[in-house]
Amino acid sequence: MENREQFVDFDKFCNKCEYQKVDQAKDPCHECLENPVNTYTNRPINYKKKEVTEKKVKKTYKNIKNIKK
């Protein structure tokens, strides 16, 4: 029989999550941390990818230009 359960890879997903700066003791982080295993995926249950804003893109581009100088 196939094992469908996978351990959640918090190191991979939490730093890319929309809720990264939320206190771990509060929802939705608390709920994710209570469920270290998922069926068919290693993604946390409340994971939402951060949206990249135009402001962040401009800041990153500016930093890259400063490094090249």
mmCIF file as Biopython writes it, N, C-alpha, C and O atoms, coordinates in Angstrom:
data_model
#
loop_
_atom_site.group_PDB
_atom_site.id
_atom_site.type_symbol
_atom_site.label_atom_id
_atom_site.label_alt_id
_atom_site.label_comp_id
_atom_site.label_asym_id
_atom_site.label_entity_id
_atom_site.label_seq_id
_atom_site.pdbx_PDB_ins_code
_atom_site.Cartn_x
_atom_site.Cartn_y
_atom_site.Cartn_z
_atom_site.occupancy
_atom_site.B_iso_or_equiv
_atom_site.auth_seq_id
_atom_site.auth_asym_id
_atom_site.pdbx_PDB_model_num
ATOM 1   N N  . MET A ? 1  ? 0.834  -1.185 0.000   1.0 0.0 1  A 1 
ATOM 2   C CA . MET A ? 1  ? 0.000  0.000  0.000   1.0 0.0 1  A 1 
ATOM 3   C C  . MET A ? 1  ? 0.878  1.247  0.000   1.0 0.0 1  A 1 
ATOM 4   O O  . MET A ? 1  ? 1.890  1.308  0.697   1.0 0.0 1  A 1 
ATOM 5   N N  . GLU A ? 2  ? 0.486  2.216  -0.772  1.0 0.0 2  A 1 
ATOM 6   C CA . GLU A ? 2  ? 1.232  3.459  -0.922  1.0 0.0 2  A 1 
ATOM 7   C C  . GLU A ? 2  ? 1.019  4.392  0.272   1.0 0.0 2  A 1 
ATOM 8   O O  . GLU A ? 2  ? -0.105 4.562  0.746   1.0 0.0 2  A 1 
ATOM 9   N N  . ASN A ? 3  ? 2.106  4.992  0.750   1.0 0.0 3  A 1 
ATOM 10  C CA . ASN A ? 3  ? 2.015  5.953  1.842   1.0 0.0 3  A 1 
ATOM 11  C C  . ASN A ? 3  ? 1.776  7.336  1.247   1.0 0.0 3  A 1 
ATOM 12  O O  . ASN A ? 3  ? 2.651  7.878  0.571   1.0 0.0 3  A 1 
ATOM 13  N N  . ARG A ? 4  ? 0.619  7.903  1.486   1.0 0.0 4  A 1 
ATOM 14  C CA . ARG A ? 4  ? 0.247  9.197  0.916   1.0 0.0 4  A 1 
ATOM 15  C C  . ARG A ? 4  ? 0.646  10.367 1.805   1.0 0.0 4  A 1 
ATOM 16  O O  . ARG A ? 4  ? 0.606  11.520 1.374   1.0 0.0 4  A 1 
ATOM 17  N N  . GLU A ? 5  ? 1.023  10.080 3.016   1.0 0.0 5  A 1 
ATOM 18  C CA . GLU A ? 5  ? 1.374  11.140 3.979   1.0 0.0 5  A 1 
ATOM 19  C C  . GLU A ? 5  ? 2.795  11.640 3.734   1.0 0.0 5  A 1 
ATOM 20  O O  . GLU A ? 5  ? 3.712  10.849 3.511   1.0 0.0 5  A 1 
ATOM 21  N N  . GLN A ? 6  ? 2.968  12.955 3.778   1.0 0.0 6  A 1 
ATOM 22  C CA . GLN A ? 6  ? 4.286  13.560 3.619   1.0 0.0 6  A 1 
ATOM 23  C C  . GLN A ? 6  ? 4.514  14.565 4.746   1.0 0.0 6  A 1 
ATOM 24  O O  . GLN A ? 6  ? 3.588  15.251 5.180   1.0 0.0 6  A 1 
ATOM 25  N N  . PHE A ? 7  ? 5.755  14.641 5.209   1.0 0.0 7  A 1 
ATOM 26  C CA . PHE A ? 7  ? 6.095  15.641 6.225   1.0 0.0 7  A 1 
ATOM 27  C C  . PHE A ? 7  ? 6.120  17.023 5.572   1.0 0.0 7  A 1 
ATOM 28  O O  . PHE A ? 7  ? 6.628  17.186 4.463   1.0 0.0 7  A 1 
ATOM 29  N N  . VAL A ? 8  ? 5.574  17.999 6.261   1.0 0.0 8  A 1 
ATOM 30  C CA . VAL A ? 8  ? 5.532  19.374 5.761   1.0 0.0 8  A 1 
ATOM 31  C C  . VAL A ? 8  ? 6.941  19.967 5.823   1.0 0.0 8  A 1 
ATOM 32  O O  . VAL A ? 8  ? 7.644  19.824 6.824   1.0 0.0 8  A 1 
ATOM 33  N N  . ASP A ? 9  ? 7.333  20.625 4.753   1.0 0.0 9  A 1 
ATOM 34  C CA . ASP A ? 9  ? 8.656  21.252 4.663   1.0 0.0 9  A 1 
ATOM 35  C C  . ASP A ? 9  ? 8.529  22.731 5.051   1.0 0.0 9  A 1 
ATOM 36  O O  . ASP A ? 9  ? 8.471  23.609 4.190   1.0 0.0 9  A 1 
ATOM 37  N N  . PHE A ? 10 ? 8.487  22.988 6.361   1.0 0.0 10 A 1 
ATOM 38  C CA . PHE A ? 10 ? 8.311  24.350 6.852   1.0 0.0 10 A 1 
ATOM 39  C C  . PHE A ? 10 ? 9.448  25.274 6.419   1.0 0.0 10 A 1 
ATOM 40  O O  . PHE A ? 10 ? 9.207  26.440 6.107   1.0 0.0 10 A 1 
ATOM 41  N N  . ASP A ? 11 ? 10.686 24.769 6.395   1.0 0.0 11 A 1 
ATOM 42  C CA . ASP A ? 11 ? 11.831 25.591 5.995   1.0 0.0 11 A 1 
ATOM 43  C C  . ASP A ? 11 ? 11.684 26.114 4.568   1.0 0.0 11 A 1 
ATOM 44  O O  . ASP A ? 11 ? 12.077 27.242 4.270   1.0 0.0 11 A 1 
ATOM 45  N N  . LYS A ? 12 ? 11.136 25.317 3.718   1.0 0.0 12 A 1 
ATOM 46  C CA . LYS A ? 12 ? 10.981 25.690 2.315   1.0 0.0 12 A 1 
ATOM 47  C C  . LYS A ? 12 ? 9.841  26.683 2.097   1.0 0.0 12 A 1 
ATOM 48  O O  . LYS A ? 12 ? 9.974  27.606 1.292   1.0 0.0 12 A 1 
ATOM 49  N N  . PHE A ? 13 ? 8.732  26.509 2.796   1.0 0.0 13 A 1 
ATOM 50  C CA . PHE A ? 13 ? 7.532  27.280 2.497   1.0 0.0 13 A 1 
ATOM 51  C C  . PHE A ? 13 ? 7.278  28.491 3.396   1.0 0.0 13 A 1 
ATOM 52  O O  . PHE A ? 13 ? 6.760  29.499 2.916   1.0 0.0 13 A 1 
ATOM 53  N N  . CYS A ? 14 ? 7.617  28.427 4.652   1.0 0.0 14 A 1 
ATOM 54  C CA . CYS A ? 14 ? 7.258  29.508 5.582   1.0 0.0 14 A 1 
ATOM 55  C C  . CYS A ? 14 ? 7.889  30.847 5.217   1.0 0.0 14 A 1 
ATOM 56  O O  . CYS A ? 14 ? 7.244  31.885 5.363   1.0 0.0 14 A 1 
ATOM 57  N N  . ASN A ? 15 ? 9.117  30.847 4.754   1.0 0.0 15 A 1 
ATOM 58  C CA . ASN A ? 15 ? 9.749  32.125 4.412   1.0 0.0 15 A 1 
ATOM 59  C C  . ASN A ? 15 ? 9.196  32.729 3.126   1.0 0.0 15 A 1 
ATOM 60  O O  . ASN A ? 15 ? 9.484  33.886 2.820   1.0 0.0 15 A 1 
ATOM 61  N N  . LYS A ? 16 ? 8.417  31.976 2.376   1.0 0.0 16 A 1 
ATOM 62  C CA . LYS A ? 16 ? 7.788  32.465 1.146   1.0 0.0 16 A 1 
ATOM 63  C C  . LYS A ? 16 ? 6.293  32.699 1.328   1.0 0.0 16 A 1 
ATOM 64  O O  . LYS A ? 16 ? 5.586  33.026 0.375   1.0 0.0 16 A 1 
ATOM 65  N N  . CYS A ? 17 ? 5.824  32.531 2.545   1.0 0.0 17 A 1 
ATOM 66  C CA . CYS A ? 17 ? 4.391  32.596 2.827   1.0 0.0 17 A 1 
ATOM 67  C C  . CYS A ? 17 ? 3.926  34.020 3.132   1.0 0.0 17 A 1 
ATOM 68  O O  . CYS A ? 17 ? 4.656  34.822 3.713   1.0 0.0 17 A 1 
ATOM 69  N N  . GLU A ? 18 ? 2.706  34.303 2.728   1.0 0.0 18 A 1 
ATOM 70  C CA . GLU A ? 18 ? 2.070  35.592 3.003   1.0 0.0 18 A 1 
ATOM 71  C C  . GLU A ? 18 ? 1.987  35.871 4.501   1.0 0.0 18 A 1 
ATOM 72  O O  . GLU A ? 18 ? 2.023  37.026 4.925   1.0 0.0 18 A 1 
ATOM 73  N N  . TYR A ? 19 ? 1.877  34.824 5.290   1.0 0.0 19 A 1 
ATOM 74  C CA . TYR A ? 19 ? 1.707  34.954 6.734   1.0 0.0 19 A 1 
ATOM 75  C C  . TYR A ? 19 ? 3.023  34.876 7.505   1.0 0.0 19 A 1 
ATOM 76  O O  . TYR A ? 19 ? 3.004  34.669 8.718   1.0 0.0 19 A 1 
ATOM 77  N N  . GLN A ? 20 ? 4.148  35.033 6.845   1.0 0.0 20 A 1 
ATOM 78  C CA . GLN A ? 20 ? 5.458  34.865 7.473   1.0 0.0 20 A 1 
ATOM 79  C C  . GLN A ? 20 ? 5.640  35.721 8.724   1.0 0.0 20 A 1 
ATOM 80  O O  . GLN A ? 20 ? 6.249  35.264 9.692   1.0 0.0 20 A 1 
ATOM 81  N N  . LYS A ? 21 ? 5.134  36.930 8.726   1.0 0.0 21 A 1 
ATOM 82  C CA . LYS A ? 21 ? 5.362  37.839 9.854   1.0 0.0 21 A 1 
ATOM 83  C C  . LYS A ? 21 ? 4.288  37.742 10.930  1.0 0.0 21 A 1 
ATOM 84  O O  . LYS A ? 21 ? 4.301  38.512 11.890  1.0 0.0 21 A 1 
ATOM 85  N N  . VAL A ? 22 ? 3.364  36.809 10.778  1.0 0.0 22 A 1 
ATOM 86  C CA . VAL A ? 22 ? 2.326  36.594 11.789  1.0 0.0 22 A 1 
ATOM 87  C C  . VAL A ? 22 ? 2.936  35.782 12.930  1.0 0.0 22 A 1 
ATOM 88  O O  . VAL A ? 22 ? 3.733  34.875 12.686  1.0 0.0 22 A 1 
ATOM 89  N N  . ASP A ? 23 ? 2.575  36.094 14.154  1.0 0.0 23 A 1 
ATOM 90  C CA . ASP A ? 23 ? 3.058  35.345 15.315  1.0 0.0 23 A 1 
ATOM 91  C C  . ASP A ? 23 ? 2.696  33.868 15.159  1.0 0.0 23 A 1 
ATOM 92  O O  . ASP A ? 23 ? 1.565  33.538 14.801  1.0 0.0 23 A 1 
ATOM 93  N N  . GLN A ? 24 ? 3.649  32.986 15.425  1.0 0.0 24 A 1 
ATOM 94  C CA . GLN A ? 24 ? 3.427  31.549 15.248  1.0 0.0 24 A 1 
ATOM 95  C C  . GLN A ? 24 ? 2.330  31.000 16.147  1.0 0.0 24 A 1 
ATOM 96  O O  . GLN A ? 24 ? 1.749  29.955 15.850  1.0 0.0 24 A 1 
ATOM 97  N N  . ALA A ? 25 ? 2.046  31.681 17.223  1.0 0.0 25 A 1 
ATOM 98  C CA . ALA A ? 25 ? 1.010  31.206 18.150  1.0 0.0 25 A 1 
ATOM 99  C C  . ALA A ? 25 ? -0.392 31.568 17.659  1.0 0.0 25 A 1 
ATOM 100 O O  . ALA A ? 25 ? -1.380 31.108 18.231  1.0 0.0 25 A 1 
ATOM 101 N N  . LYS A ? 26 ? -0.492 32.377 16.617  1.0 0.0 26 A 1 
ATOM 102 C CA . LYS A ? 26 ? -1.790 32.821 16.107  1.0 0.0 26 A 1 
ATOM 103 C C  . LYS A ? 26 ? -2.128 32.113 14.802  1.0 0.0 26 A 1 
ATOM 104 O O  . LYS A ? 26 ? -1.255 31.606 14.097  1.0 0.0 26 A 1 
ATOM 105 N N  . ASP A ? 27 ? -3.431 32.094 14.503  1.0 0.0 27 A 1 
ATOM 106 C CA . ASP A ? 27 ? -3.857 31.561 13.207  1.0 0.0 27 A 1 
ATOM 107 C C  . ASP A ? 27 ? -3.358 32.489 12.125  1.0 0.0 27 A 1 
ATOM 108 O O  . ASP A ? 27 ? -3.281 33.690 12.380  1.0 0.0 27 A 1 
ATOM 109 N N  . PRO A ? 28 ? -3.022 32.040 10.971  1.0 0.0 28 A 1 
ATOM 110 C CA . PRO A ? 28 ? -3.071 30.680 10.454  1.0 0.0 28 A 1 
ATOM 111 C C  . PRO A ? 28 ? -1.817 29.853 10.753  1.0 0.0 28 A 1 
ATOM 112 O O  . PRO A ? 28 ? -1.815 28.643 10.529  1.0 0.0 28 A 1 
ATOM 113 N N  . CYS A ? 29 ? -0.760 30.480 11.250  1.0 0.0 29 A 1 
ATOM 114 C CA . CYS A ? 29 ? 0.492  29.752 11.513  1.0 0.0 29 A 1 
ATOM 115 C C  . CYS A ? 29 ? 0.313  28.633 12.531  1.0 0.0 29 A 1 
ATOM 116 O O  . CYS A ? 29 ? 0.837  27.534 12.349  1.0 0.0 29 A 1 
ATOM 117 N N  . HIS A ? 30 ? -0.412 28.905 13.580  1.0 0.0 30 A 1 
ATOM 118 C CA . HIS A ? 30 ? -0.616 27.908 14.625  1.0 0.0 30 A 1 
ATOM 119 C C  . HIS A ? 30 ? -1.254 26.635 14.043  1.0 0.0 30 A 1 
ATOM 120 O O  . HIS A ? 30 ? -0.865 25.518 14.386  1.0 0.0 30 A 1 
ATOM 121 N N  . GLU A ? 31 ? -2.216 26.825 13.179  1.0 0.0 31 A 1 
ATOM 122 C CA . GLU A ? 31 ? -2.890 25.683 12.560  1.0 0.0 31 A 1 
ATOM 123 C C  . GLU A ? 31 ? -1.929 24.883 11.680  1.0 0.0 31 A 1 
ATOM 124 O O  . GLU A ? 31 ? -1.966 23.652 11.676  1.0 0.0 31 A 1 
ATOM 125 N N  . CYS A ? 32 ? -1.081 25.573 10.946  1.0 0.0 32 A 1 
ATOM 126 C CA . CYS A ? 32 ? -0.077 24.882 10.116  1.0 0.0 32 A 1 
ATOM 127 C C  . CYS A ? 32 ? 0.887  24.068 10.984  1.0 0.0 32 A 1 
ATOM 128 O O  . CYS A ? 32 ? 1.175  22.906 10.694  1.0 0.0 32 A 1 
ATOM 129 N N  . LEU A ? 33 ? 1.374  24.693 12.040  1.0 0.0 33 A 1 
ATOM 130 C CA . LEU A ? 33 ? 2.346  24.023 12.901  1.0 0.0 33 A 1 
ATOM 131 C C  . LEU A ? 33 ? 1.752  22.828 13.648  1.0 0.0 33 A 1 
ATOM 132 O O  . LEU A ? 33 ? 2.478  21.909 14.029  1.0 0.0 33 A 1 
ATOM 133 N N  . GLU A ? 34 ? 0.455  22.840 13.854  1.0 0.0 34 A 1 
ATOM 134 C CA . GLU A ? 34 ? -0.213 21.702 14.492  1.0 0.0 34 A 1 
ATOM 135 C C  . GLU A ? 34 ? -0.352 20.505 13.559  1.0 0.0 34 A 1 
ATOM 136 O O  . GLU A ? 34 ? -0.658 19.400 14.005  1.0 0.0 34 A 1 
ATOM 137 N N  . ASN A ? 35 ? -0.127 20.723 12.262  1.0 0.0 35 A 1 
ATOM 138 C CA . ASN A ? 35 ? -0.287 19.668 11.261  1.0 0.0 35 A 1 
ATOM 139 C C  . ASN A ? 35 ? 1.017  19.448 10.498  1.0 0.0 35 A 1 
ATOM 140 O O  . ASN A ? 35 ? 1.161  19.928 9.373   1.0 0.0 35 A 1 
ATOM 141 N N  . PRO A ? 36 ? 1.964  18.731 11.093  1.0 0.0 36 A 1 
ATOM 142 C CA . PRO A ? 36 ? 3.264  18.551 10.451  1.0 0.0 36 A 1 
ATOM 143 C C  . PRO A ? 36 ? 3.275  17.532 9.309   1.0 0.0 36 A 1 
ATOM 144 O O  . PRO A ? 36 ? 4.302  17.324 8.663   1.0 0.0 36 A 1 
ATOM 145 N N  . VAL A ? 37 ? 2.117  16.899 9.065   1.0 0.0 37 A 1 
ATOM 146 C CA . VAL A ? 37 ? 2.015  15.897 8.004   1.0 0.0 37 A 1 
ATOM 147 C C  . VAL A ? 37 ? 0.782  16.213 7.161   1.0 0.0 37 A 1 
ATOM 148 O O  . VAL A ? 37 ? -0.272 16.565 7.689   1.0 0.0 37 A 1 
ATOM 149 N N  . ASN A ? 38 ? 0.933  16.080 5.831   1.0 0.0 38 A 1 
ATOM 150 C CA . ASN A ? 38 ? -0.179 16.299 4.909   1.0 0.0 38 A 1 
ATOM 151 C C  . ASN A ? 38 ? -0.315 15.125 3.956   1.0 0.0 38 A 1 
ATOM 152 O O  . ASN A ? 38 ? 0.629  14.363 3.753   1.0 0.0 38 A 1 
ATOM 153 N N  . THR A ? 39 ? -1.482 14.988 3.383   1.0 0.0 39 A 1 
ATOM 154 C CA . THR A ? 39 ? -1.717 13.946 2.394   1.0 0.0 39 A 1 
ATOM 155 C C  . THR A ? 39 ? -1.364 14.479 1.014   1.0 0.0 39 A 1 
ATOM 156 O O  . THR A ? 39 ? -1.874 15.519 0.597   1.0 0.0 39 A 1 
ATOM 157 N N  . TYR A ? 40 ? -0.497 13.774 0.309   1.0 0.0 40 A 1 
ATOM 158 C CA . TYR A ? 40 ? -0.066 14.056 -1.065  1.0 0.0 40 A 1 
ATOM 159 C C  . TYR A ? 40 ? 0.788  15.319 -1.257  1.0 0.0 40 A 1 
ATOM 160 O O  . TYR A ? 40 ? 1.170  15.609 -2.390  1.0 0.0 40 A 1 
ATOM 161 N N  . THR A ? 41 ? 1.094  16.061 -0.227  1.0 0.0 41 A 1 
ATOM 162 C CA . THR A ? 41 ? 1.888  17.276 -0.406  1.0 0.0 41 A 1 
ATOM 163 C C  . THR A ? 41 ? 2.742  17.576 0.822   1.0 0.0 41 A 1 
ATOM 164 O O  . THR A ? 41 ? 2.412  17.177 1.939   1.0 0.0 41 A 1 
ATOM 165 N N  . ASN A ? 42 ? 3.846  18.288 0.592   1.0 0.0 42 A 1 
ATOM 166 C CA . ASN A ? 42 ? 4.695  18.706 1.713   1.0 0.0 42 A 1 
ATOM 167 C C  . ASN A ? 42 ? 4.488  20.185 2.022   1.0 0.0 42 A 1 
ATOM 168 O O  . ASN A ? 42 ? 5.276  20.780 2.758   1.0 0.0 42 A 1 
ATOM 169 N N  . ARG A ? 43 ? 3.443  20.778 1.470   1.0 0.0 43 A 1 
ATOM 170 C CA . ARG A ? 43 ? 3.099  22.190 1.674   1.0 0.0 43 A 1 
ATOM 171 C C  . ARG A ? 43 ? 2.239  22.347 2.932   1.0 0.0 43 A 1 
ATOM 172 O O  . ARG A ? 43 ? 1.345  21.533 3.162   1.0 0.0 43 A 1 
ATOM 173 N N  . PRO A ? 44 ? 2.489  23.377 3.750   1.0 0.0 44 A 1 
ATOM 174 C CA . PRO A ? 44 ? 1.637  23.631 4.926   1.0 0.0 44 A 1 
ATOM 175 C C  . PRO A ? 44 ? 0.184  23.890 4.498   1.0 0.0 44 A 1 
ATOM 176 O O  . PRO A ? 44 ? -0.068 24.379 3.397   1.0 0.0 44 A 1 
ATOM 177 N N  . ILE A ? 45 ? -0.745 23.562 5.362   1.0 0.0 45 A 1 
ATOM 178 C CA . ILE A ? 45 ? -2.158 23.623 4.978   1.0 0.0 45 A 1 
ATOM 179 C C  . ILE A ? 45 ? -2.666 25.033 4.700   1.0 0.0 45 A 1 
ATOM 180 O O  . ILE A ? 45 ? -3.566 25.199 3.877   1.0 0.0 45 A 1 
ATOM 181 N N  . ASN A ? 46 ? -2.122 26.046 5.356   1.0 0.0 46 A 1 
ATOM 182 C CA . ASN A ? 46 ? -2.588 27.426 5.143   1.0 0.0 46 A 1 
ATOM 183 C C  . ASN A ? 46 ? -1.617 28.258 4.306   1.0 0.0 46 A 1 
ATOM 184 O O  . ASN A ? 46 ? -1.714 29.485 4.281   1.0 0.0 46 A 1 
ATOM 185 N N  . TYR A ? 47 ? -0.697 27.607 3.631   1.0 0.0 47 A 1 
ATOM 186 C CA . TYR A ? 47 ? 0.312  28.318 2.846   1.0 0.0 47 A 1 
ATOM 187 C C  . TYR A ? 47 ? -0.340 29.140 1.732   1.0 0.0 47 A 1 
ATOM 188 O O  . TYR A ? 47 ? -1.165 28.641 0.966   1.0 0.0 47 A 1 
ATOM 189 N N  . LYS A ? 48 ? 0.058  30.419 1.665   1.0 0.0 48 A 1 
ATOM 190 C CA . LYS A ? 48 ? -0.326 31.304 0.567   1.0 0.0 48 A 1 
ATOM 191 C C  . LYS A ? 48 ? 0.929  32.025 0.118   1.0 0.0 48 A 1 
ATOM 192 O O  . LYS A ? 48 ? 1.582  32.709 0.906   1.0 0.0 48 A 1 
ATOM 193 N N  . LYS A ? 49 ? 1.255  31.868 -1.133  1.0 0.0 49 A 1 
ATOM 194 C CA . LYS A ? 49 ? 2.465  32.491 -1.675  1.0 0.0 49 A 1 
ATOM 195 C C  . LYS A ? 49 ? 2.350  34.004 -1.593  1.0 0.0 49 A 1 
ATOM 196 O O  . LYS A ? 49 ? 1.305  34.579 -1.899  1.0 0.0 49 A 1 
ATOM 197 N N  . LYS A ? 50 ? 3.457  34.650 -1.168  1.0 0.0 50 A 1 
ATOM 198 C CA . LYS A ? 50 ? 3.498  36.107 -1.093  1.0 0.0 50 A 1 
ATOM 199 C C  . LYS A ? 50 ? 3.329  36.700 -2.484  1.0 0.0 50 A 1 
ATOM 200 O O  . LYS A ? 50 ? 3.861  36.186 -3.468  1.0 0.0 50 A 1 
ATOM 201 N N  . GLU A ? 51 ? 2.588  37.777 -2.540  1.0 0.0 51 A 1 
ATOM 202 C CA . GLU A ? 51 ? 2.446  38.506 -3.798  1.0 0.0 51 A 1 
ATOM 203 C C  . GLU A ? 51 ? 3.651  39.429 -3.959  1.0 0.0 51 A 1 
ATOM 204 O O  . GLU A ? 51 ? 4.080  40.079 -3.006  1.0 0.0 51 A 1 
ATOM 205 N N  . VAL A ? 52 ? 4.180  39.476 -5.153  1.0 0.0 52 A 1 
ATOM 206 C CA . VAL A ? 52 ? 5.294  40.362 -5.440  1.0 0.0 52 A 1 
ATOM 207 C C  . VAL A ? 52 ? 4.700  41.684 -5.922  1.0 0.0 52 A 1 
ATOM 208 O O  . VAL A ? 52 ? 4.012  41.738 -6.942  1.0 0.0 52 A 1 
ATOM 209 N N  . THR A ? 53 ? 4.976  42.732 -5.178  1.0 0.0 53 A 1 
ATOM 210 C CA . THR A ? 53 ? 4.445  44.035 -5.542  1.0 0.0 53 A 1 
ATOM 211 C C  . THR A ? 53 ? 5.447  44.790 -6.409  1.0 0.0 53 A 1 
ATOM 212 O O  . THR A ? 53 ? 6.636  44.470 -6.428  1.0 0.0 53 A 1 
ATOM 213 N N  . GLU A ? 54 ? 4.957  45.782 -7.115  1.0 0.0 54 A 1 
ATOM 214 C CA . GLU A ? 54 ? 5.823  46.588 -7.967  1.0 0.0 54 A 1 
ATOM 215 C C  . GLU A ? 54 ? 6.891  47.295 -7.133  1.0 0.0 54 A 1 
ATOM 216 O O  . GLU A ? 54 ? 8.027  47.456 -7.579  1.0 0.0 54 A 1 
ATOM 217 N N  . LYS A ? 55 ? 6.525  47.711 -5.936  1.0 0.0 55 A 1 
ATOM 218 C CA . LYS A ? 55 ? 7.464  48.397 -5.046  1.0 0.0 55 A 1 
ATOM 219 C C  . LYS A ? 55 ? 8.639  47.470 -4.694  1.0 0.0 55 A 1 
ATOM 220 O O  . LYS A ? 55 ? 9.791  47.903 -4.695  1.0 0.0 55 A 1 
ATOM 221 N N  . LYS A ? 56 ? 8.350  46.217 -4.400  1.0 0.0 56 A 1 
ATOM 222 C CA . LYS A ? 56 ? 9.413  45.267 -4.066  1.0 0.0 56 A 1 
ATOM 223 C C  . LYS A ? 56 ? 10.324 45.017 -5.259  1.0 0.0 56 A 1 
ATOM 224 O O  . LYS A ? 56 ? 11.538 44.889 -5.105  1.0 0.0 56 A 1 
ATOM 225 N N  . VAL A ? 57 ? 9.734  44.949 -6.451  1.0 0.0 57 A 1 
ATOM 226 C CA . VAL A ? 57 ? 10.527 44.717 -7.654  1.0 0.0 57 A 1 
ATOM 227 C C  . VAL A ? 57 ? 11.467 45.891 -7.899  1.0 0.0 57 A 1 
ATOM 228 O O  . VAL A ? 57 ? 12.640 45.689 -8.212  1.0 0.0 57 A 1 
ATOM 229 N N  . LYS A ? 58 ? 10.968 47.108 -7.760  1.0 0.0 58 A 1 
ATOM 230 C CA . LYS A ? 58 ? 11.799 48.289 -7.957  1.0 0.0 58 A 1 
ATOM 231 C C  . LYS A ? 58 ? 12.935 48.345 -6.938  1.0 0.0 58 A 1 
ATOM 232 O O  . LYS A ? 58 ? 14.064 48.691 -7.283  1.0 0.0 58 A 1 
ATOM 233 N N  . LYS A ? 59 ? 12.639 48.008 -5.688  1.0 0.0 59 A 1 
ATOM 234 C CA . LYS A ? 59 ? 13.654 48.028 -4.635  1.0 0.0 59 A 1 
ATOM 235 C C  . LYS A ? 59 ? 14.746 47.007 -4.945  1.0 0.0 59 A 1 
ATOM 236 O O  . LYS A ? 59 ? 15.931 47.309 -4.803  1.0 0.0 59 A 1 
ATOM 237 N N  . THR A ? 60 ? 14.363 45.814 -5.364  1.0 0.0 60 A 1 
ATOM 238 C CA . THR A ? 60 ? 15.321 44.770 -5.695  1.0 0.0 60 A 1 
ATOM 239 C C  . THR A ? 60 ? 16.184 45.199 -6.874  1.0 0.0 60 A 1 
ATOM 240 O O  . THR A ? 60 ? 17.401 45.015 -6.853  1.0 0.0 60 A 1 
ATOM 241 N N  . TYR A ? 61 ? 15.563 45.769 -7.897  1.0 0.0 61 A 1 
ATOM 242 C CA . TYR A ? 61 ? 16.293 46.234 -9.072  1.0 0.0 61 A 1 
ATOM 243 C C  . TYR A ? 61 ? 17.298 47.319 -8.684  1.0 0.0 61 A 1 
ATOM 244 O O  . TYR A ? 61 ? 18.430 47.329 -9.167  1.0 0.0 61 A 1 
ATOM 245 N N  . LYS A ? 62 ? 16.878 48.224 -7.815  1.0 0.0 62 A 1 
ATOM 246 C CA . LYS A ? 62 ? 17.761 49.297 -7.351  1.0 0.0 62 A 1 
ATOM 247 C C  . LYS A ? 62 ? 18.964 48.708 -6.607  1.0 0.0 62 A 1 
ATOM 248 O O  . LYS A ? 62 ? 20.092 49.159 -6.803  1.0 0.0 62 A 1 
ATOM 249 N N  . ASN A ? 63 ? 18.733 47.714 -5.765  1.0 0.0 63 A 1 
ATOM 250 C CA . ASN A ? 63 ? 19.826 47.065 -5.022  1.0 0.0 63 A 1 
ATOM 251 C C  . ASN A ? 63 ? 20.808 46.375 -5.955  1.0 0.0 63 A 1 
ATOM 252 O O  . ASN A ? 63 ? 22.018 46.406 -5.728  1.0 0.0 63 A 1 
ATOM 253 N N  . ILE A ? 64 ? 20.293 45.762 -6.990  1.0 0.0 64 A 1 
ATOM 254 C CA . ILE A ? 64 ? 21.161 45.082 -7.958  1.0 0.0 64 A 1 
ATOM 255 C C  . ILE A ? 64 ? 22.033 46.097 -8.680  1.0 0.0 64 A 1 
ATOM 256 O O  . ILE A ? 64 ? 23.226 45.868 -8.878  1.0 0.0 64 A 1 
ATOM 257 N N  . LYS A ? 65 ? 21.443 47.211 -9.071  1.0 0.0 65 A 1 
ATOM 258 C CA . LYS A ? 65 ? 22.226 48.257 -9.758  1.0 0.0 65 A 1 
ATOM 259 C C  . LYS A ? 65 ? 23.323 48.799 -8.867  1.0 0.0 65 A 1 
ATOM 260 O O  . LYS A ? 65 ? 24.422 49.071 -9.350  1.0 0.0 65 A 1 
ATOM 261 N N  . ASN A ? 66 ? 23.055 48.967 -7.560  1.0 0.0 66 A 1 
ATOM 262 C CA . ASN A ? 66 ? 24.061 49.465 -6.616  1.0 0.0 66 A 1 
ATOM 263 C C  . ASN A ? 66 ? 25.199 48.478 -6.424  1.0 0.0 66 A 1 
ATOM 264 O O  . ASN A ? 66 ? 26.344 48.887 -6.230  1.0 0.0 66 A 1 
ATOM 265 N N  . ILE A ? 67 ? 24.907 47.198 -6.475  1.0 0.0 67 A 1 
ATOM 266 C CA . ILE A ? 67 ? 25.942 46.175 -6.311  1.0 0.0 67 A 1 
ATOM 267 C C  . ILE A ? 67 ? 26.895 46.182 -7.505  1.0 0.0 67 A 1 
ATOM 268 O O  . ILE A ? 67 ? 28.102 46.000 -7.344  1.0 0.0 67 A 1 
ATOM 269 N N  . LYS A ? 68 ? 26.351 46.391 -8.694  1.0 0.0 68 A 1 
ATOM 270 C CA . LYS A ? 68 ? 27.162 46.371 -9.903  1.0 0.0 68 A 1 
ATOM 271 C C  . LYS A ? 68 ? 28.127 47.535 -9.997  1.0 0.0 68 A 1 
ATOM 272 O O  . LYS A ? 68 ? 29.131 47.443 -10.704 1.0 0.0 68 A 1 
ATOM 273 N N  . LYS A ? 69 ? 27.849 48.633 -9.301  1.0 0.0 69 A 1 
ATOM 274 C CA . LYS A ? 69 ? 28.713 49.826 -9.375  1.0 0.0 69 A 1 
ATOM 275 C C  . LYS A ? 69 ? 30.038 49.631 -8.720  1.0 0.0 69 A 1 
ATOM 276 O O  . LYS A ? 69 ? 30.861 50.547 -8.706  1.0 0.0 69 A 1 
#
